[in-house]
């Protein structure tokens, strides 16, 4: 926490040089005492509030002055000799469920040699974490329709990323932007994202602990995009629960918490999770996961999700990484079938976002390889046909009402 606060103060001070910062300004509890103007060759940004801070730097909310467009500016202390992996990913991807990059530039702090990378993206009302917390504070369950809608869009984003070989490696509600009124969703924060290669080991200490796949907790460095699928399952369960499903205080207790929920893994499952570090994984599993039996979902959820949602969780929360379904396979899961209906409405009364079933070529290619392209196209066609039928029926209904009025 001390390191995070020091980086946050240092990064914010680079914007408001010469003025003492209050704790409320740094932590985002209050707007900046004075809005900060950041000018580049192409734009002027008016920054008003800190909306996120960490060991990376800061995220500030503001406005693109010339376009009157809400933006988020992420300012990260940077070594200009090293290309930002996050910026490279954002420049490469283009998907309706992934945050859109608007601008990027480097800046130098006054009276300092520090160089900062500034990444400007679209801004949305809140994170999924904040949206879910608002319902918890009101002692309400997060609406199932929003859970289904946001998790589906998360799966779309992951299907697209994984097709490009990119693993996000930090899936959690704080890294998801949403609008509960319109149903819009964006996956964000690609600071940990990486293209995974079979012949290249990766760091195992990645992803926030509550969402960290068991193979990572066991020290595996030869993991796959299946770690994102595990994390997505944790997010799904959390939206139903109102709190994290697995909340260990450290690596050992996190593994123990998982085992108490899913049962002790078999030796074959431990070997699958510990690929490349089998002996160490076996020792860690024996020390932390032995002697546990599976906990039934009926003892986990206060209000049990529908059976098809529990079946989805069962398919995702499995120890063997290769047994977890891919993100594109999840798009055809029966739990998401109701999203195709025109009758599907948000709690606000609005319909689902228009891009919801408008798959990219990358997604459709992956669906074809998985043998589910017909299912995805069929759902989209059915939704479009239903919308068209409703559009044709609407004028007829108005005409009939007018005729009845005339007859009266």
C-alpha positions as CSV (number, residue, x, y, z in Angstrom):
1,X,0.0,0.0,0.0
2,X,2.9,2.4,0.9
3,X,4.5,1.8,-2.5
4,X,1.2,2.3,-4.3
5,X,0.5,5.6,-2.5
6,X,4.1,6.9,-3.2
7,X,3.7,6.2,-6.9
8,X,0.2,7.7,-6.9
9,X,1.5,10.9,-5.2
10,X,4.5,11.1,-7.4
11,X,2.5,10.6,-10.6
12,X,-0.2,13.1,-9.6
13,X,2.4,15.6,-8.5
14,X,3.8,15.5,-12.1
15,X,0.4,17.0,-13.2
16,X,0.0,19.6,-10.4
17,X,3.6,20.6,-9.9
18,X,4.0,23.3,-7.2
19,X,0.9,22.5,-5.2
20,X,0.5,20.3,-2.2
21,X,-1.8,17.4,-2.7
22,X,-4.5,16.3,-0.3
23,X,-5.2,12.7,0.5
24,X,-8.7,13.0,-0.9
25,X,-7.3,14.2,-4.2
26,X,-4.8,11.3,-4.5
27,X,-7.3,8.6,-3.5
28,X,-10.1,10.1,-5.7
29,X,-12.4,10.7,-2.8
30,X,-12.7,14.3,-3.9
31,X,-12.2,16.1,-7.3
32,X,-8.9,17.8,-7.9
33,X,-9.0,21.2,-6.2
34,X,-8.2,22.7,-9.6
35,X,-8.8,21.0,-12.9
36,X,-5.6,20.2,-14.8
37,X,-5.2,21.0,-18.4
38,X,-3.0,18.7,-20.4
39,X,-2.2,19.9,-23.9
40,X,-0.8,17.9,-26.8
41,X,-0.3,18.7,-30.4
42,X,-3.8,17.4,-31.3
43,X,-5.9,17.8,-28.2
44,X,-6.5,19.4,-24.8
45,X,-7.7,17.3,-21.9
46,X,-9.3,18.7,-18.8
47,X,-8.6,16.3,-15.9
48,X,-10.9,16.5,-12.9
49,X,-10.6,13.5,-10.6
50,X,-8.5,10.5,-9.8
51,X,-10.5,7.3,-10.5
52,X,-7.8,4.7,-9.9
53,X,-4.3,4.4,-8.5
54,X,-1.8,1.6,-8.0
55,X,1.8,0.6,-8.4
56,X,1.5,1.5,-12.1
57,X,0.5,5.2,-11.6
58,X,-2.9,6.8,-11.9
59,X,-6.1,6.9,-13.9
60,X,-7.9,10.2,-14.1
61,X,-11.3,11.1,-15.4
62,X,-11.6,14.2,-17.6
63,X,-12.9,15.6,-20.9
64,X,-11.5,16.0,-24.3
65,X,-12.1,19.7,-24.6
66,X,-12.3,20.1,-28.4
67,X,-14.8,17.2,-28.8
68,X,-16.6,17.5,-25.4
69,X,-16.0,13.8,-25.0
70,X,-15.6,12.1,-21.6
71,X,-12.2,10.4,-21.4
72,X,-10.0,8.4,-19.0
73,X,-6.3,9.2,-18.9
74,X,-3.9,6.6,-17.5
75,X,-0.5,8.0,-16.6
76,X,2.3,5.5,-16.1
77,X,5.9,6.1,-15.1
78,X,7.7,4.8,-18.2
79,X,11.1,3.9,-19.5
80,X,11.0,5.3,-23.1
81,X,13.6,2.6,-24.2
82,X,11.0,-0.1,-23.5
83,X,7.8,-0.3,-25.6
84,X,4.6,-0.4,-23.5
85,X,3.0,-3.7,-23.9
86,X,-0.4,-2.2,-22.9
87,X,-0.2,0.5,-25.5
88,X,0.9,-2.1,-28.2
89,X,-2.2,-4.3,-27.4
90,X,-4.6,-1.3,-27.4
91,X,-3.2,-0.2,-30.8
92,X,-3.7,-3.7,-32.2
93,X,-7.2,-4.6,-31.0
94,X,-10.6,-3.2,-32.2
95,X,-13.6,-4.8,-30.6
96,X,-16.9,-3.4,-29.2
97,X,-16.4,-5.1,-25.9
98,X,-12.8,-3.8,-25.4
99,X,-12.0,-0.2,-24.3
100,X,-11.3,2.0,-27.2
101,X,-7.9,3.8,-27.4
102,X,-8.3,7.5,-28.4
103,X,-4.8,8.9,-28.0
104,X,-1.4,8.3,-26.4
105,X,1.6,10.5,-25.8
106,X,4.7,10.9,-23.6
107,X,5.3,13.7,-21.1
108,X,8.0,14.7,-18.8
109,X,7.5,16.0,-15.3
110,X,8.7,19.5,-14.5
111,X,12.1,19.7,-12.8
112,X,12.5,15.9,-13.1
113,X,13.9,13.3,-15.5
114,X,10.7,11.2,-15.0
115,X,9.0,10.3,-18.3
116,X,5.3,9.3,-18.3
117,X,3.3,7.4,-20.8
118,X,-0.3,8.8,-21.1
119,X,-2.9,6.5,-22.5
120,X,-6.3,8.1,-23.3
121,X,-9.4,5.9,-23.7
122,X,-13.1,6.3,-23.7
123,X,-14.7,6.8,-20.3
124,X,-17.7,4.9,-18.9
125,X,-19.9,5.5,-15.8
126,X,-18.2,2.9,-13.5
127,X,-16.4,-0.3,-13.2
128,X,-18.2,-3.6,-12.8
129,X,-16.9,-3.8,-9.2
130,X,-18.4,-0.4,-8.4
131,X,-21.7,-1.3,-10.1
132,X,-22.0,-4.6,-8.1
133,X,-21.0,-2.8,-4.8
134,X,-23.8,-0.4,-5.2
135,X,-26.3,-3.3,-5.1
136,X,-24.5,-4.8,-2.1
137,X,-24.8,-1.6,-0.2
138,X,-28.6,-1.6,-0.9
139,X,-28.7,-5.2,0.3
140,X,-29.9,-6.2,-3.2
141,X,-28.8,-9.0,-5.5
142,X,-27.1,-7.9,-8.7
143,X,-29.7,-8.4,-11.5
144,X,-29.3,-11.7,-13.3
145,X,-30.0,-10.0,-16.7
146,X,-27.0,-7.7,-16.1
147,X,-24.8,-10.6,-15.0
148,X,-25.7,-12.5,-18.1
149,X,-25.2,-9.5,-20.4
150,X,-21.8,-8.4,-18.9
151,X,-20.4,-12.0,-18.7
152,X,-21.4,-12.6,-22.3
153,X,-19.6,-9.5,-23.4
154,X,-16.6,-10.5,-21.3
155,X,-16.5,-13.8,-23.2
156,X,-16.7,-12.0,-26.5
157,X,-13.7,-9.8,-25.5
158,X,-11.7,-12.9,-24.4
159,X,-12.6,-14.9,-27.5
160,X,-11.3,-12.0,-29.6
161,X,-8.1,-11.6,-27.6
162,X,-7.3,-15.3,-27.3
163,X,-7.7,-15.7,-31.1
164,X,-4.9,-13.1,-31.4
165,X,-2.8,-15.0,-28.9
166,X,-3.3,-12.4,-26.2
167,X,-3.9,-13.4,-22.6
168,X,-5.3,-10.5,-20.4
169,X,-3.8,-12.0,-17.2
170,X,-5.7,-9.7,-14.9
171,X,-9.4,-10.4,-15.3
172,X,-11.4,-9.0,-12.4
173,X,-14.4,-6.7,-11.9
174,X,-12.2,-3.6,-11.4
175,X,-10.8,-4.1,-14.9
176,X,-14.2,-4.0,-16.5
177,X,-16.2,-0.9,-17.4
178,X,-19.9,-0.9,-17.7
179,X,-23.1,1.1,-17.9
180,X,-26.0,-0.6,-16.1
181,X,-28.5,1.6,-17.9
182,X,-27.5,0.8,-21.4
183,X,-25.8,-2.5,-20.9
184,X,-22.6,-1.4,-22.5
185,X,-19.4,-3.2,-21.3
186,X,-15.7,-2.8,-22.0
187,X,-12.7,-4.9,-20.8
188,X,-9.9,-2.5,-19.8
189,X,-6.5,-2.3,-18.2
190,X,-4.1,-4.3,-20.4
191,X,-1.0,-3.6,-18.2
192,X,-0.5,-7.3,-17.6
193,X,-1.6,-8.5,-21.1
194,X,0.8,-10.6,-23.1
195,X,1.0,-12.7,-26.2
196,X,1.7,-16.2,-24.9
197,X,4.1,-18.5,-26.7
198,X,4.4,-22.2,-26.1
199,X,8.3,-22.1,-26.0
200,X,8.4,-19.1,-23.7
201,X,7.9,-19.3,-19.9
202,X,5.9,-16.6,-18.2
203,X,5.8,-15.1,-14.7
204,X,3.4,-17.1,-12.4
205,X,2.9,-14.2,-10.0
206,X,0.3,-12.6,-12.1
207,X,-3.5,-11.8,-11.9
208,X,-5.1,-10.6,-8.6
209,X,-5.1,-13.4,-6.0
210,X,-8.9,-13.9,-5.7
211,X,-9.1,-14.5,-9.5
212,X,-5.8,-16.3,-9.9
213,X,-6.1,-19.8,-11.5
214,X,-4.8,-22.7,-9.4
215,X,-2.0,-23.5,-11.9
216,X,-0.6,-20.0,-11.2
217,X,-0.9,-20.5,-7.5
218,X,1.1,-23.7,-7.8
219,X,3.9,-21.8,-9.6
220,X,3.3,-23.0,-13.2
221,X,5.0,-20.8,-15.8
222,X,3.8,-22.6,-18.9
223,X,0.2,-21.7,-18.6
224,X,-2.4,-20.8,-21.3
225,X,-5.3,-18.4,-21.9
226,X,-7.3,-20.9,-19.7
227,X,-6.2,-18.7,-16.7
228,X,-8.5,-16.0,-18.1
229,X,-11.4,-18.5,-18.2
230,X,-10.9,-19.4,-14.6
231,X,-10.9,-15.7,-13.6
232,X,-14.1,-15.1,-15.7
233,X,-15.8,-17.9,-13.8
234,X,-14.8,-16.2,-10.5
235,X,-16.3,-13.0,-11.7
236,X,-19.5,-14.8,-12.7
237,X,-19.8,-16.4,-9.2
238,X,-19.0,-13.1,-7.5
239,X,-21.8,-11.3,-9.2
240,X,-24.3,-13.9,-7.9
241,X,-22.7,-13.9,-4.4
242,X,-22.0,-10.2,-3.8
243,X,-18.4,-11.0,-2.7
244,X,-15.4,-13.0,-4.1
245,X,-15.9,-16.7,-4.4
246,X,-12.3,-17.5,-3.3
247,X,-10.9,-15.0,-0.9
248,X,-7.6,-16.3,0.6
249,X,-5.3,-14.1,2.5
250,X,-2.2,-15.4,0.8
251,X,-1.2,-18.1,-1.8
252,X,-1.5,-21.0,0.6
253,X,-4.9,-20.0,2.0
254,X,-6.1,-19.2,-1.5
255,X,-5.3,-22.8,-2.6
256,X,-6.9,-24.1,0.6
257,X,-10.1,-22.0,-0.1
258,X,-10.3,-23.4,-3.6
259,X,-9.9,-27.0,-2.4
260,X,-12.6,-26.6,0.2
261,X,-14.9,-25.5,-2.5
262,X,-14.0,-27.9,-5.3
263,X,-12.4,-30.7,-3.4
264,X,-8.9,-32.0,-3.4
265,X,-7.4,-32.3,-6.9
266,X,-6.3,-35.7,-8.1
267,X,-2.7,-36.5,-8.8
268,X,-3.5,-36.2,-12.6
269,X,-5.1,-32.8,-12.1
270,X,-2.1,-31.6,-10.0
271,X,0.3,-32.8,-12.8
272,X,-1.8,-30.9,-15.4
273,X,-1.7,-27.7,-13.3
274,X,2.0,-28.0,-12.6
275,X,3.2,-28.5,-16.1
276,X,6.9,-27.8,-16.1
277,X,7.2,-27.7,-12.3
278,X,5.5,-31.0,-11.4
279,X,7.5,-31.7,-8.3
280,X,7.0,-28.3,-6.7
281,X,3.3,-28.2,-7.7
282,X,2.8,-31.7,-6.1
283,X,4.4,-30.6,-2.9
284,X,2.4,-27.3,-2.7
285,X,-0.8,-29.1,-3.4
286,X,-0.1,-31.7,-0.8
287,X,0.7,-29.1,1.8
288,X,-2.4,-26.9,1.1
289,X,-5.1,-28.8,-0.7
290,X,-5.2,-32.3,0.8
291,X,-8.2,-33.8,2.7
292,X,-10.9,-31.6,1.2
293,X,-14.3,-32.6,-0.1
294,X,-16.4,-30.6,-2.6
295,X,-18.9,-28.1,-1.2
296,X,-22.3,-28.2,-2.9
297,X,-23.4,-25.0,-4.6
298,X,-26.5,-25.0,-2.4
299,X,-24.3,-24.2,0.6
300,X,-22.4,-21.5,-1.4
301,X,-25.2,-19.2,-2.8
302,X,-27.8,-17.5,-0.6
303,X,-30.1,-17.5,-3.6
304,X,-29.3,-20.3,-5.9
305,X,-28.7,-19.3,-9.6
306,X,-30.7,-21.2,-12.2
307,X,-29.4,-24.7,-12.9
308,X,-27.9,-23.8,-16.3
309,X,-25.8,-21.1,-14.6
310,X,-24.5,-23.7,-12.1
311,X,-23.7,-26.1,-14.9
312,X,-21.7,-23.3,-16.6
313,X,-19.7,-22.7,-13.4
314,X,-19.1,-26.5,-13.0
315,X,-17.6,-26.5,-16.5
316,X,-15.4,-23.5,-15.9
317,X,-14.1,-24.1,-12.4
318,X,-12.1,-27.3,-13.1
319,X,-8.5,-27.9,-12.1
320,X,-7.2,-29.2,-15.5
321,X,-6.7,-26.1,-17.6
322,X,-7.3,-27.9,-20.9
323,X,-10.7,-29.1,-19.8
324,X,-12.0,-25.5,-19.4
325,X,-14.0,-24.4,-22.4
326,X,-12.6,-21.7,-24.6
327,X,-14.1,-18.3,-24.6
328,X,-15.6,-18.7,-28.0
329,X,-17.3,-22.0,-27.0
330,X,-18.9,-20.2,-24.1
331,X,-20.7,-17.8,-26.5
332,X,-22.8,-20.8,-27.6
333,X,-23.7,-21.9,-24.0
334,X,-27.4,-22.3,-23.3
335,X,-27.2,-19.8,-20.4
336,X,-26.8,-17.0,-22.9
337,X,-29.7,-18.1,-25.2
338,X,-32.1,-15.5,-23.9
339,X,-29.9,-12.7,-25.0
340,X,-31.1,-13.2,-28.6
341,X,-34.7,-12.5,-27.8
342,X,-36.2,-9.0,-28.4
343,X,-38.0,-9.6,-25.1
344,X,-34.7,-9.4,-23.3
345,X,-34.7,-6.1,-21.4
346,X,-32.4,-4.4,-19.0
347,X,-33.6,-3.3,-15.6
348,X,-33.8,0.2,-17.0
349,X,-36.2,-1.0,-19.6
350,X,-33.7,-0.5,-22.4
351,X,-32.9,-3.2,-24.9
352,X,-29.5,-4.9,-25.1
353,X,-26.7,-3.0,-26.9
354,X,-27.1,-3.2,-30.7
355,X,-23.6,-4.6,-31.2
356,X,-24.3,-7.5,-28.8
357,X,-24.5,-10.2,-31.4
358,X,-22.5,-8.5,-34.2
359,X,-19.5,-10.8,-34.1
360,X,-16.2,-9.8,-35.6
361,X,-14.6,-11.8,-38.4
362,X,-12.0,-13.0,-35.8
363,X,-14.7,-14.4,-33.6
364,X,-16.6,-16.1,-36.4
365,X,-13.4,-17.7,-37.6
366,X,-12.8,-19.1,-34.2
367,X,-16.4,-20.2,-34.0
368,X,-16.0,-22.0,-37.3
369,X,-12.9,-23.8,-36.0
370,X,-14.8,-24.8,-32.9
371,X,-17.7,-26.1,-34.9
372,X,-20.2,-23.6,-33.4
373,X,-20.4,-20.9,-36.2
374,X,-23.9,-22.0,-37.1
375,X,-25.1,-21.6,-33.5
376,X,-23.7,-18.0,-33.3
377,X,-25.0,-17.0,-36.7
378,X,-28.3,-18.7,-36.0
379,X,-28.8,-16.7,-32.8
380,X,-27.9,-13.5,-34.6
381,X,-30.3,-14.2,-37.5
382,X,-33.1,-15.1,-35.1
383,X,-32.6,-11.9,-33.2
384,X,-32.5,-9.9,-36.4
385,X,-35.6,-11.6,-37.7
386,X,-37.5,-11.0,-34.4
387,X,-36.5,-7.3,-34.5
388,X,-37.6,-7.0,-38.1
389,X,-40.9,-8.6,-37.3
390,X,-41.4,-6.3,-34.4
391,X,-40.6,-3.3,-36.6
392,X,-43.2,-4.4,-39.2
393,X,-45.8,-5.1,-36.5
394,X,-45.4,-1.7,-34.8
395,X,-46.9,0.5,-37.6
396,X,-49.8,-2.0,-38.0
397,X,-50.6,-1.8,-34.3
398,X,-50.6,2.0,-34.5
399,X,-52.9,1.9,-37.6
400,X,-55.4,-0.4,-35.8
401,X,-55.4,1.9,-32.8
402,X,-56.1,4.9,-35.1
403,X,-58.9,3.0,-36.8
404,X,-60.5,2.2,-33.5
405,X,-60.3,5.9,-32.5
406,X,-62.0,6.9,-35.8
407,X,-64.8,4.4,-35.4
408,X,-65.5,5.8,-31.9
